[in-house]
Amino acid sequence: MGYGLDFPGVRRSWRARGSYIVLIVLTMVIWGGGWAWQSKQLPREEAKGDIDWTDGGERYIGPMFLYFFYGFFDAAWQTSIYWYMGSLSNSSRKAANLAGFYKGIQSAGAAVFWRLDGLETPYDTIFGATWGMLGAALLIAAPVIWMRIKDTTDVEEDLRGTDETVEDVIAPGKLAEEEKRAAVV
């Protein structure tokens, strides 16, 4: 996912939109596969014992691969989210604020689901709630991805409302290049 997001042959806005569509597909396919497995499981009250690799077959192999896919999904999700945040600003301060807000929301969500598990909420309910939260996050992110991620980020516009200057966010050599280019125009 990371290589695709950084591929220079495609405009940044199109890479953002393409990765968003990939995330929707991955969310529905992987979590749909998870639901196919989960729907065959016993309720929490009836489930007995842990699953071990010696159980083999459908009891172990299927969930093992599902777990791999969940790991892949998490990596694709996190890579995309951080790339989106980075593409919204040239300011490291603004990017840090976005990342901090994201991690706060993520941690609050994790705490809620740990608590639901602690209350012995049925597994199907927790599964549906997590899948629903992913879907909601994708819906909420759509306007940002479609309308706010541009092919270039104007530095002056990006710094409006902050106490940072162009010199704070642009590398010295790059700043000199831009000043020369502006003088020619």
Stockholm file with secondary structure:
# STOCKHOLM 1.0

chainA/1-185         MGYGLDFPGVRRSWRARGSYIVLIVLTMVIWGGGWAWQSKQLPREEAKGDIDWTDGGERYIGPMFLYFFYGFFDAAWQTSIYWYMGSLSNSSRKAANLAGFYKGIQSAGAAVFWRLDGLETPYDTIFGATWGMLGAALLIAAPVIWMRIKDTTDVEEDLRGTDETVEDVIAPGKLAEEEKRAAVV
#=GR chainA/1-185 SS CHHHHTCTTSCHHHHHHHHHHHHHHHHHHHHHHHHHHHTTSCCTTTCCSCCCGGGCHHHHHHHHHHHHHHHHHHHHHHHHHHHHHHHTCSCHHHHHHHHHHHHHHHHHHHHHHHHHHHTTCCHHHHHHHHHHHHHHHHHHHHHIIIIICCSSCCHHHHHTTSSCCHHHHSCHHHHHHHHHHHHHC
#=GC SS_cons         CHHHHTCTTSCHHHHHHHHHHHHHHHHHHHHHHHHHHHTTSCCTTTCCSCCCGGGCHHHHHHHHHHHHHHHHHHHHHHHHHHHHHHHTCSCHHHHHHHHHHHHHHHHHHHHHHHHHHHTTCCHHHHHHHHHHHHHHHHHHHHHIIIIICCSSCCHHHHHTTSSCCHHHHSCHHHHHHHHHHHHHC
//
